Amino acid sequence: MSCTTHDDDYWDYDTPSEWQKHFPSAAGLCQSPIDINTHRTIARHYPPFVFSDKYHSNELFKLINSGFQVTATLAEHTYGQSEKDLWFIGSGLPGRFYFVNFHLHWGRNDRHGSEHEIDGHRYPAEAHVVFKNHESDQIAVFAYLFFVTNQTQKGNKEWEKYCDAASQLTTINDTIQCMFNLSQLMQANERQFYRYTGSLTTPPCTEGVVWTIFTSKIAIKEESLNKLRQNVMRKVYRPVQPLNDRIVFRNY
């Protein structure tokens, strides 16, 4: 996941082991993503999330091809929209967290594309929804793992819409506007998740990020991922990093 600007000259997804040469935090002991060993997670009960009403309505977003991913931010000065209207509280996180962006990570094929792994299992894609507490500057990220649907299952319509729109952004800095319903994208009423403290998964790889990885998988069509692979970027993910002495909690 990304939240800040970075120097484009010093990194790409083909040589992630080289990032630390220019971004020292990338060599830290609390990096993301990780492989979550479910048998070593610690059970902990977290209170529910509480979301603002705007999460349940259709809002206009701007998608941009940054050269590293296609990021969706709230469109400016349209329909009176404001990031201040998109917030959540609860789930053991102090204060109010405001929406920053959402984006998708994918790989060259269905065997890999997620950033996080569960018991060594890789998934074809992973979505991140990024939030920030403006008072503490704390970053929190919701992560969602995807599976490719078979012919009897339908894909998530909002993520299909994202793939359709993003696949049109074939050149760096290309943009497009599109309506999305965040509650349907996030499906955050799912109460089962993992929680740990890690980092941004793109340079500068700043640590101290609170991660929430939901256990329920989102369905996506292979043709949707293929549009991104063929028209935008071949792969967009960082390999897993050492867990070191960190604890991963589970809310189930």
KEKE-3310 file (N, C-alpha, C; in steps of 0.2 Angstrom, whole numbers, plus 5000, padded with zeros to 4 digits):
npx = (5004:5002:5005:5012:5022:5035:5052:5053:5064:5072:5066:5057:5046:5052:5064:5064:5072:5082:5077:5081:5093:5091:5080:5080:5071:5066:5073:5070:5064:5051:5042:5031:5023:5018:5019:5006:5005:4993:4992:5000:4995:4987:4972:4961:4948:4941:4932:4918:4919:4914:4906:4905:4890:4892:4899:4891:4885:4885:4899:4910:4925:4943:4953:4970:4985:4999:5011:5016:5005:4987:4978:4964:4956:4946:4936:4939:4930:4917:4900:4900:4908:4919:4934:4933:4920:4921:4924:4930:4928:4933:4936:4947:4956:4963:4954:4948:4948:4952:4947:4959:4964:4961:4967:4973:4983:4992:4997:5008:5001:4987:4993:5000:5000:4994:5000:5001:5002:4993:4997:5007:5000:4997:4988:4978:4976:4976:4968:4969:4963:4966:4968:4969:4973:4971:4975:4984:4993:4993:4993:4981:4977:4966:4965:4961:4959:4959:4950:4949:4935:4924:4914:4902:4900:4898:4908:4914:4905:4909:4923:4925:4921:4931:4942:4939:4939:4952:4960:4960:4969:4983:4995:5007:5001:4989:4971:4955:4938:4926:4911:4910:4905:4909:4907:4903:4914:4923:4917:4917:4910:4912:4918:4929:4946:4964:4976:4990:5006:5014:5021:5022:5020:5026:5040:5042:5042:5039:5037:5026:5013:4996:4989:4975:4969:4957:4948:4938:4937:4937:4928:4933:4934:4944:4946:4945:4957:4966:4964:4971:4984:4987:4986:4990:5000:5012:5015:5011:5016:5024:5036:5034:5039:5051:5044:5049:5050:5037:5019:5005:4988:4972:4954:4944)
npy = (4994:5012:5028:5040:5051:5046:5044:5042:5037:5028:5015:5000:4987:4976:4974:4973:4970:4979:4991:4996:5002:5015:5019:5018:5013:5002:4992:4989:4981:4979:4977:4977:4967:4952:4934:4926:4916:4906:4897:4903:4915:4926:4926:4939:4950:4962:4978:4983:4990:5007:5016:5031:5038:5041:5031:5022:5027:5031:5038:5050:5046:5049:5040:5037:5033:5030:5025:5015:5009:5009:5022:5026:5041:5052:5062:5080:5094:5090:5088:5093:5084:5077:5072:5072:5068:5054:5042:5032:5024:5015:4997:4995:5005:5021:5036:5045:5040:5045:5043:5039:5033:5020:5005:4992:4977:4966:4951:4943:4932:4921:4914:4922:4938:4944:4954:4951:4934:4919:4907:4903:4903:4910:4923:4929:4943:4958:4970:4987:4998:5014:5024:5038:5045:5061:5069:5061:5057:5043:5029:5018:5003:4994:4977:4966:4950:4942:4930:4920:4919:4905:4899:4898:4908:4925:4940:4953:4967:4981:4980:4975:4986:4995:4988:4989:5003:5006:4999:5007:5017:5018:5025:5033:5045:5046:5049:5045:5047:5040:5032:5025:5013:5013:5005:4993:4990:4987:4979:4978:4974:4962:4952:4945:4945:4948:4957:4967:4976:4985:4991:5004:4996:5001:5011:5026:5015:5017:5013:5008:5007:5002:4987:4978:4964:4956:4941:4935:4932:4941:4939:4939:4941:4933:4939:4952:4954:4951:4962:4972:4967:4966:4979:4989:4987:4973:4967:4971:4971:4968:4957:4945:4950:4947:4942:4943:4948:4951:4951:4944:4947:4939:4941:4932)
npz = (5000:4997:5003:5003:4993:4982:4977:4960:4953:4960:4963:4959:4955:4951:4957:4972:4983:4982:4987:5000:4998:4995:5003:5019:5028:5023:5026:5039:5055:5056:5044:5030:5017:5026:5029:5036:5049:5054:5065:5074:5078:5089:5099:5100:5106:5097:5097:5087:5071:5067:5054:5045:5037:5024:5018:5013:5002:4984:4978:4970:4963:4959:4948:4946:4936:4943:4939:4947:4953:4952:4959:4969:4973:4982:4972:4969:4975:4970:4970:4983:4990:5002:5010:5024:5026:5025:5036:5050:5066:5081:5084:5092:5088:5091:5091:5076:5060:5044:5026:5014:5002:4989:4982:4971:4971:4960:4951:4939:4935:4940:4951:4960:4967:4977:4992:5006:5013:5018:5029:5020:5008:4993:4985:4970:4970:4979:4989:4995:5007:5013:5027:5038:5054:5057:5068:5075:5065:5063:5052:5045:5038:5028:5022:5009:5002:4987:4977:4961:4952:4948:4935:4940:4950:4953:4951:4962:4959:4961:4961:4949:4941:4945:4939:4926:4923:4928:4919:4907:4909:4903:4902:4912:4924:4918:4920:4927:4930:4942:4949:4965:4977:4993:5004:4998:4991:5002:5011:5025:5036:5039:5052:5055:5056:5054:5064:5064:5067:5055:5040:5027:5010:4999:4994:5004:5013:5027:5044:5057:5054:5055:5052:5046:5041:5032:5034:5025:5008:4993:4978:4961:4943:4931:4919:4922:4930:4920:4911:4918:4919:4906:4901:4909:4921:4923:4935:4952:4966:4983:4989:5003:5020:5034:5049:5061:5078:5080:5085:5079:5079:5080:5076:5080)
capx = (5000:5006:5002:5016:5026:5042:5057:5052:5071:5075:5063:5052:5043:5057:5070:5062:5078:5087:5074:5084:5099:5089:5075:5083:5066:5064:5077:5068:5062:5043:5040:5025:5018:5020:5015:5003:5005:4987:4993:5004:4991:4984:4965:4959:4942:4941:4925:4916:4920:4908:4908:4901:4885:4894:4902:4885:4882:4889:4903:4914:4932:4947:4959:4976:4990:5005:5017:5017:4998:4981:4975:4958:4955:4940:4936:4938:4925:4911:4894:4901:4911:4925:4937:4930:4914:4922:4928:4928:4931:4932:4940:4953:4961:4961:4953:4945:4952:4949:4949:4965:4964:4960:4970:4973:4989:4990:5003:5008:4996:4983:4997:5003:4998:4993:5006:5001:5000:4990:5000:5011:4996:4997:4981:4979:4976:4975:4966:4971:4960:4971:4965:4974:4971:4974:4978:4990:4996:4993:4990:4978:4975:4962:4968:4957:4962:4954:4950:4947:4928:4923:4909:4895:4900:4899:4913:4912:4904:4913:4930:4925:4921:4938:4947:4937:4941:4959:4963:4960:4974:4988:5000:5008:4997:4982:4966:4948:4933:4921:4907:4910:4902:4915:4904:4902:4921:4927:4914:4920:4905:4915:4921:4935:4952:4970:4979:4997:5009:5019:5024:5020:5023:5030:5045:5048:5042:5038:5034:5021:5006:4992:4986:4969:4968:4950:4948:4934:4940:4932:4928:4935:4934:4951:4946:4946:4964:4970:4964:4976:4990:4989:4985:4993:5006:5012:5014:5011:5016:5030:5036:5033:5045:5052:5039:5054:5047:5030:5013:4999:4982:4966:4948:4940)
capy = (5000:5018:5034:5046:5052:5043:5046:5036:5035:5023:5009:4997:4980:4970:4973:4975:4969:4985:4997:4998:5006:5022:5020:5014:5010:4996:4986:4989:4975:4979:4978:4973:4962:4946:4928:4925:4909:4906:4894:4907:4921:4927:4928:4945:4953:4970:4981:4984:4997:5012:5020:5037:5037:5042:5024:5018:5030:5031:5044:5051:5045:5050:5035:5039:5028:5033:5021:5009:5006:5014:5024:5030:5046:5056:5068:5086:5099:5088:5086:5094:5079:5079:5066:5073:5064:5047:5041:5026:5024:5009:4992:4996:5010:5027:5042:5045:5039:5047:5039:5042:5031:5013:5003:4985:4974:4960:4948:4942:4927:4920:4910:4927:4945:4947:4955:4946:4927:4916:4900:4902:4903:4916:4925:4932:4950:4961:4977:4991:5004:5017:5029:5042:5049:5068:5071:5058:5055:5036:5026:5012:5000:4988:4973:4961:4945:4940:4923:4921:4916:4900:4901:4898:4913:4932:4944:4959:4972:4987:4979:4974:4993:4997:4985:4991:5010:5007:4996:5012:5021:5015:5029:5036:5051:5046:5049:5044:5048:5034:5032:5019:5013:5010:4999:4987:4988:4985:4973:4979:4972:4955:4953:4941:4948:4948:4963:4968:4983:4984:4997:5004:4991:5004:5016:5024:5009:5019:5008:5010:5006:4997:4983:4974:4959:4953:4934:4934:4933:4944:4936:4943:4938:4932:4943:4958:4955:4951:4969:4976:4964:4968:4986:4994:4984:4966:4965:4976:4968:4967:4950:4945:4952:4944:4944:4945:4947:4954:4947:4945:4945:4937:4943:4926)
capz = (5000:4997:5006:5002:4987:4982:4971:4955:4950:4964:4964:4955:4958:4949:4962:4979:4988:4981:4989:5006:4997:4995:5008:5024:5032:5019:5030:5046:5057:5056:5037:5027:5019:5029:5029:5042:5051:5058:5071:5079:5080:5096:5099:5104:5104:5096:5096:5080:5067:5065:5048:5043:5032:5017:5016:5010:4996:4979:4978:4964:4964:4953:4948:4942:4935:4946:4937:4952:4954:4950:4965:4969:4979:4982:4967:4972:4974:4966:4974:4990:4993:5006:5014:5031:5027:5025:5042:5054:5073:5084:5082:5096:5085:5095:5087:5070:5054:5037:5020:5010:4995:4989:4976:4970:4969:4957:4949:4932:4934:4946:4956:4964:4966:4984:4996:5011:5012:5024:5029:5014:5002:4989:4981:4964:4970:4986:4989:5001:5008:5017:5031:5042:5059:5056:5074:5077:5059:5062:5046:5046:5031:5027:5017:5006:4998:4981:4973:4955:4952:4943:4930:4944:4954:4951:4954:4965:4954:4962:4959:4941:4939:4946:4934:4919:4923:4928:4913:4902:4911:4900:4903:4918:4925:4915:4925:4925:4936:4942:4955:4968:4984:4997:5008:4994:4990:5008:5015:5032:5041:5040:5058:5056:5053:5057:5065:5067:5065:5050:5036:5020:5006:4994:4997:5008:5018:5033:5049:5062:5050:5058:5047:5047:5035:5033:5032:5020:5002:4988:4971:4955:4937:4929:4914:4925:4932:4914:4909:4922:4917:4899:4898:4914:4923:4923:4942:4957:4973:4986:4992:5011:5024:5040:5054:5067:5085:5080:5086:5074:5083:5076:5079:5079)
cpx = (5004:5002:5005:5019:5032:5046:5056:5059:5074:5072:5058:5051:5048:5063:5069:5068:5083:5084:5078:5090:5097:5083:5076:5077:5064:5068:5075:5065:5054:5040:5034:5026:5022:5016:5013:5002:4999:4988:4997:5001:4988:4977:4965:4953:4943:4933:4924:4918:4914:4910:4903:4896:4887:4897:4897:4882:4887:4893:4908:4921:4936:4953:4964:4982:4997:5012:5019:5010:4993:4977:4969:4957:4949:4940:4935:4933:4919:4906:4895:4905:4917:4927:4934:4924:4915:4927:4926:4931:4930:4937:4947:4958:4959:4960:4949:4949:4948:4951:4954:4964:4962:4964:4971:4981:4988:4997:5002:5002:4992:4987:4999:5001:4996:5000:5006:4999:4997:4993:5003:5007:4996:4990:4983:4979:4975:4973:4967:4966:4964:4967:4971:4970:4974:4977:4984:4995:4997:4990:4987:4976:4971:4964:4963:4960:4957:4955:4947:4940:4928:4917:4902:4895:4901:4905:4910:4911:4908:4920:4930:4925:4928:4943:4945:4940:4949:4963:4964:4966:4981:4995:5001:5005:4991:4977:4959:4944:4928:4918:4909:4907:4907:4913:4904:4910:4924:4924:4916:4916:4908:4919:4927:4941:4958:4973:4986:5000:5014:5021:5020:5023:5026:5035:5041:5048:5042:5034:5029:5014:5002:4988:4980:4968:4962:4951:4944:4936:4934:4933:4929:4936:4942:4951:4947:4953:4968:4970:4969:4983:4992:4989:4989:5000:5006:5011:5015:5011:5023:5030:5036:5040:5045:5047:5044:5050:5040:5024:5008:4993:4976:4959:4943:4942)
cpy = (5006:5023:5040:5046:5048:5045:5040:5033:5029:5016:5006:4990:4974:4969:4976:4975:4975:4991:5000:5003:5014:5024:5016:5011:5003:4990:4986:4982:4974:4980:4974:4972:4957:4940:4927:4918:4909:4903:4898:4914:4920:4929:4934:4948:4960:4972:4982:4990:5001:5016:5026:5035:5037:5035:5020:5021:5030:5038:5044:5051:5047:5044:5038:5034:5032:5030:5015:5005:5011:5015:5028:5035:5049:5062:5074:5090:5097:5086:5088:5089:5081:5073:5066:5069:5057:5045:5035:5027:5017:5004:4992:5001:5017:5033:5040:5045:5041:5044:5043:5040:5023:5011:4995:4983:4968:4957:4946:4936:4926:4916:4915:4933:4948:4949:4951:4939:4924:4909:4898:4902:4910:4917:4929:4940:4952:4968:4980:4997:5008:5023:5032:5046:5056:5071:5068:5056:5047:5034:5019:5009:4994:4984:4968:4957:4943:4932:4924:4916:4910:4902:4901:4904:4920:4935:4950:4965:4979:4986:4978:4981:4996:4995:4988:4999:5010:5004:5001:5017:5018:5019:5032:5043:5051:5045:5047:5045:5042:5034:5025:5019:5009:5005:4993:4985:4985:4979:4973:4976:4965:4956:4950:4944:4947:4955:4963:4975:4982:4991:4998:4999:4994:5009:5022:5019:5011:5014:5012:5010:5001:4993:4979:4970:4955:4945:4932:4936:4936:4941:4941:4939:4938:4938:4950:4960:4955:4958:4973:4974:4966:4975:4991:4992:4977:4964:4971:4974:4968:4960:4951:4947:4948:4946:4946:4944:4949:4949:4949:4942:4943:4939:4938:4921)
cpz = (5000:5000:5005:4995:4988:4976:4966:4952:4954:4966:4959:4958:4955:4953:4969:4984:4987:4985:4995:5004:4997:5000:5014:5028:5029:5022:5037:5048:5058:5049:5035:5020:5023:5028:5035:5044:5056:5065:5077:5081:5086:5096:5103:5102:5103:5095:5089:5077:5067:5060:5048:5038:5025:5014:5012:5004:4990:4979:4972:4966:4958:4953:4944:4942:4938:4943:4941:4953:4952:4957:4965:4975:4977:4977:4971:4970:4969:4971:4981:4993:4997:5010:5021:5032:5027:5031:5045:5061:5075:5082:5086:5093:5088:5090:5081:5064:5048:5031:5017:5003:4995:4982:4976:4968:4966:4954:4941:4930:4940:4952:4961:4962:4972:4987:5002:5009:5019:5024:5023:5008:4999:4986:4975:4964:4978:4986:4996:5001:5014:5021:5035:5048:5059:5062:5076:5072:5059:5056:5048:5039:5032:5021:5015:5001:4993:4979:4966:4954:4947:4939:4934:4949:4951:4954:4957:4960:4955:4960:4952:4938:4939:4940:4927:4918:4923:4922:4907:4903:4909:4901:4909:4919:4922:4921:4922:4931:4936:4949:4958:4975:4989:5002:5004:4992:4996:5011:5022:5037:5043:5047:5059:5052:5057:5058:5067:5065:5061:5047:5030:5016:5000:4997:4999:5014:5025:5038:5053:5059:5054:5053:5049:5040:5036:5030:5026:5013:4997:4981:4966:4949:4934:4923:4916:4927:4925:4911:4912:4919:4910:4897:4903:4916:4924:4931:4947:4964:4976:4989:5000:5014:5030:5045:5060:5074:5085:5082:5081:5078:5078:5080:5078:5084)
residu = (MET:SER:CYS:THR:THR:HIS:ASP:ASP:ASP:TYR:TRP:ASP:TYR:ASP:THR:PRO:SER:GLU:TRP:GLN:LYS:HIS:PHE:PRO:SER:ALA:ALA:GLY:LEU:CYS:GLN:SER:PRO:ILE:ASP:ILE:ASN:THR:HIS:ARG:THR:ILE:ALA:ARG:HIS:TYR:PRO:PRO:PHE:VAL:PHE:SER:ASP:LYS:TYR:HIS:SER:ASN:GLU:LEU:PHE:LYS:LEU:ILE:ASN:SER:GLY:PHE:GLN:VAL:THR:ALA:THR:LEU:ALA:GLU:HIS:THR:TYR:GLY:GLN:SER:GLU:LYS:ASP:LEU:TRP:PHE:ILE:GLY:SER:GLY:LEU:PRO:GLY:ARG:PHE:TYR:PHE:VAL:ASN:PHE:HIS:LEU:HIS:TRP:GLY:ARG:ASN:ASP:ARG:HIS:GLY:SER:GLU:HIS:GLU:ILE:ASP:GLY:HIS:ARG:TYR:PRO:ALA:GLU:ALA:HIS:VAL:VAL:PHE:LYS:ASN:HIS:GLU:SER:ASP:GLN:ILE:ALA:VAL:PHE:ALA:TYR:LEU:PHE:PHE:VAL:THR:ASN:GLN:THR:GLN:LYS:GLY:ASN:LYS:GLU:TRP:GLU:LYS:TYR:CYS:ASP:ALA:ALA:SER:GLN:LEU:THR:THR:ILE:ASN:ASP:THR:ILE:GLN:CYS:MET:PHE:ASN:LEU:SER:GLN:LEU:MET:GLN:ALA:ASN:GLU:ARG:GLN:PHE:TYR:ARG:TYR:THR:GLY:SER:LEU:THR:THR:PRO:PRO:CYS:THR:GLU:GLY:VAL:VAL:TRP:THR:ILE:PHE:THR:SER:LYS:ILE:ALA:ILE:LYS:GLU:GLU:SER:LEU:ASN:LYS:LEU:ARG:GLN:ASN:VAL:MET:ARG:LYS:VAL:TYR:ARG:PRO:VAL:GLN:PRO:LEU:ASN:ASP:ARG:ILE:VAL:PHE:ARG:ASN:TYR)
# end
